[in-house]
Amino acid sequence: MTVRHNKAKIERHVSQIRTTQKLLEFALSILTVKSLWRHDPQKSESNKATEMAQIKSTLSAWKDNAQKERENVLAEAQEVDENVDLDPDIADATAKELRLQAEICADFVAASDRASETLESVKLDQQIGNVNVGKGAVSHVGMPKSVLELQLVSRQHIGNVTVGDESKSEVGIR
C-alpha cells in the first residue's frame, strides 16, 4: 500500500503542475490575442470571433477534463476508505492525497468558470439602443472606464436614449 500512497502523492503533484500549465497557457492565449488585436486594429470581427471561440472551446475542454478527473479521484478515495484489507494509517494518508488532488481539480474548475465569465464579457462590437429612462429614474448607459482599459469592448455604438422628467442619465464611457 505504500506504493499506492506514493503514487497518489506523485499524481497530486503532477495534477498541480498540469493545472498551473493550463492556467498559464490560457493567460498567454488571452494576452497574445489582445496584443495581436491591438497591433492589427483592422483585423476582421469574424477573425476575432473565431480566435475567441477557439480559446473558449479549449478552456471548456480543459474544464470538462478536470471535472472528470475530480470525479474519478474522489471515487478512488472512496474505494481506499472502504477497503478493510488496508492498513488504516496508510489508507487514510492515501485517501487524503487523493482528496487533495480532487481539490486541485475543483480549484481549476472554479478558475475556469471565472475565466469563462471574463471571456463572456468580451464584446467585439457592442450596440446599445432604444433606452427609455422613466420619470425620476437614474441610468448609466455605456461602459465603465475599467472595461475600456481592459479592452473588453473594441467598438461601442449608443443610440436612441430617451430621458424622462427629473431623470439623470450617464451615456458613454464613465
C-alpha positions in Angstrom: 0.0 0.0 0.0 2.9 2.4 0.5 3.5 2.2 -3.3 -0.2 3.2 -3.7 0.3 6.1 -1.3 3.4 7.3 -3.1 1.7 7.0 -6.4 -1.2 9.2 -5.1 1.3 11.8 -3.9 3.0 11.9 -7.3 -0.3 12.1 -9.1 -1.3 15.0 -6.9 1.9 16.9 -7.8 1.5 16.1 -11.5 -2.1 17.3 -11.3 -0.9 20.6 -9.7 1.7 21.1 -12.4 -0.8 20.3 -15.3 -3.3 22.8 -13.8 -0.7 25.5 -13.5 0.4 24.9 -17.0 -3.1 25.1 -18.4 -3.8 28.3 -16.5 -0.6 29.9 -17.8 -1.3 28.7 -21.3 -4.8 30.2 -21.1 -3.5 33.5 -19.8 -0.8 33.6 -22.5 -3.5 32.9 -25.2 -5.6 35.9 -24.0 -2.6 38.2 -23.8 -1.4 37.1 -27.3 -4.9 37.7 -28.8 -5.2 41.1 -27.1 -1.7 42.1 -28.3 -2.4 41.0 -31.8 -5.7 42.8 -31.9 -4.0 46.0 -30.6 -1.3 45.8 -33.3 -3.8 44.9 -36.1 -6.9 47.0 -35.5 -8.1 46.3 -39.0 -8.5 42.5 -38.2 -12.0 41.5 -39.2 -14.6 40.9 -36.5 -15.1 37.4 -37.8 -11.4 36.6 -37.3 -11.5 38.0 -33.8 -14.6 36.0 -33.0 -13.0 32.8 -34.4 -9.9 33.3 -32.2 -12.1 34.0 -29.1 -14.2 30.9 -29.9 -11.1 28.7 -30.1 -9.9 30.0 -26.7 -13.4 29.4 -25.1 -13.5 25.9 -26.6 -10.1 24.9 -25.3 -10.9 26.2 -21.8 -14.2 24.3 -21.8 -12.5 21.1 -22.8 -9.9 21.6 -20.0 -12.6 22.3 -17.5 -14.6 19.1 -18.6 -11.4 17.0 -18.2 -10.7 18.5 -14.7 -14.3 17.7 -13.6 -14.0 14.1 -14.8 -10.6 13.7 -13.2 -12.0 15.1 -9.9 -14.9 12.6 -10.0 -12.5 9.7 -10.7 -10.1 10.7 -8.0 -13.0 11.1 -5.4 -14.3 7.6 -6.4 -10.8 6.2 -5.9 -10.5 7.9 -2.5 -13.9 6.3 -1.5 -12.6 2.9 -2.6 -9.5 3.3 -0.4 -11.6 4.4 2.5 -13.9 1.4 2.1 -11.1 -1.2 1.7 -10.9 -3.0 5.0 -7.8 -5.0 4.0 -5.6 -2.0 4.0 -3.5 -0.6 6.9 -5.7 2.2 8.3 -2.9 4.7 8.6 -1.7 4.2 5.0 -5.3 4.1 3.7 -6.0 7.4 5.5 -2.9 9.1 4.1 -3.6 7.8 0.6 -7.2 8.9 0.7 -6.1 12.3 1.9 -3.7 12.7 -1.0 -6.4 11.7 -3.4 -8.8 14.3 -1.9 -6.1 16.9 -2.2 -5.8 16.0 -5.9 -9.5 16.3 -6.3 -9.3 19.8 -4.6 -6.8 20.9 -7.2 -9.2 19.8 -9.9 -12.0 21.7 -8.2 -9.9 24.8 -7.9 -9.1 24.6 -11.7 -12.8 24.2 -12.5 -13.6 27.3 -10.4 -10.8 29.3 -12.1 -12.1 28.1 -15.4 -15.6 29.4 -14.5 -14.1 32.8 -13.6 -12.1 32.9 -16.8 -15.2 32.0 -18.8 -17.1 34.8 -17.2 -14.4 37.2 -18.3 -14.4 35.8 -21.8 -18.2 36.1 -22.0 -17.8 39.8 -21.1 -15.6 40.4 -24.1 -17.7 42.0 -26.7 -16.2 42.7 -30.1 -18.9 45.1 -31.1 -21.4 46.3 -28.6 -24.6 48.1 -29.7 -27.0 49.8 -27.2 -30.2 51.4 -28.4 -33.8 52.2 -27.6 -33.1 53.0 -23.9 -36.0 54.8 -22.1 -35.3 56.3 -18.7 -38.6 56.9 -16.9 -39.6 59.9 -14.8 -37.2 60.4 -11.8 -35.0 57.5 -12.7 -31.2 57.2 -13.0 -29.4 55.3 -15.7 -25.9 54.5 -16.8 -25.7 53.6 -20.5 -22.4 52.5 -21.9 -19.3 51.1 -20.3 -17.2 51.9 -17.3 -13.7 53.2 -17.9 -12.3 50.0 -16.3 -13.9 47.9 -19.1 -12.3 50.2 -21.7 -8.9 49.9 -20.1 -9.2 46.1 -20.1 -10.2 46.3 -23.8 -13.2 44.1 -23.3 -15.1 46.0 -25.9 -13.4 47.0 -29.2 -16.3 49.2 -30.5 -19.4 50.6 -29.0 -22.4 52.3 -30.5 -25.1 54.0 -28.4 -28.3 55.4 -29.9 -31.8 56.4 -29.1 -31.6 57.2 -25.4 -34.7 58.9 -24.1 -34.6 60.5 -20.6 -37.8 61.4 -18.7 -38.5 64.4 -16.5 -36.4 64.7 -13.4 -34.2 61.8 -14.6 -30.4 61.5 -14.7 -28.6 59.5 -17.3 -24.9 59.0 -18.0 -24.2 58.0 -21.6 -20.9 56.7 -22.9 -17.6 56.0 -21.1 -17.9 56.8 -17.4 
